[in-house]
Amino acid sequence: MASDPTEQADPANTAIDSVSVLSEDSRRRMFTFIRRARRAITRDEAAASVGISRKLAAFHLDKLVDAGLLRARYETPGGIRKVGRQPKVYEPTDAQITVSIPDRRHELLADLLLDAVLTEGADENAAQAAVRTAEQRGRRMGEAARDEARPGRLGPERGLTACERLLDQYGYEPVRETPTQLRLRNCPFHPLAAKAPDLVCGMNQAFLSGYLGGLQVNGVQAVLAPEPGECCVRLGPSDTDRDDQMAQDH
């Protein structure tokens, strides 16, 4: 059974929650101390690092654990076993916190460009390799989403609804202008897109086209339709569907 997308944490909200947890001074200083220690830290050590009581330190440490910034376990410091209960120790997780409002996805763009450099063929230039890599990545993501959700045949309306989850996750801020058209209010690659619009917008269009193809959405295409302050791509009816509609109107 496909998982309910409402049950999955929003990465942006998770990052904001983590930053909120670190807004308290003692908590932030303890977190910094533990990260720099490069070993598991006891509550007593954490409390001493910021000059607060062990009980108050335990409260702050548990908040950091709840936020996914620390993990806790029981261990005897130094590996020496003693009689009695082992103390609780804390160490950092691999979580990385990045908060940008509006959302930016420069790491995705960098990853795609790196893939393009590593796979550039003899018959293509760097820009062509970048567009190809973006389309392939989008297609793989669309295929994975289809395998997970198993949505059956996707026409324009249901297809755009299925796309909105990815678009939200990657910061595109989709707005449904009509049942078969999505406007993307945010460019997750700004301001890099302004520096090289032909390259970045071409990659963006290819990425979203690949996603539509992998998800097998019928009657929708990703077209370049730049507007100031927004994403350069719009998802709307394919040329065939648009021509059919115009013929019916006339």
Buried (B, 14 or more C-beta within 10 A) or exposed (E): EEEEBEEEEEEBEBBBBBBEBBEBEBBBBBBBBBEEBEEBBBBEBBBBBBEBEEEBBBEBBBBBBEBBBBBBEEBBBEEEEEEEEEBBBBBBEEEEBBEEEBBBBBEBBEEBBEBBEEEBEEEBEEBBBBBBBBBBBBBEBBBEBBEEBEBEEBEBBBBBBBBBBBBBBBBBBBBBEEEBBBBBBBBBBBEBBEEBBEBBBBBBBBBBBBBBBBBBBEBBBBBEBEEEEBBBBBBBBBEEBBEEEEEEEE
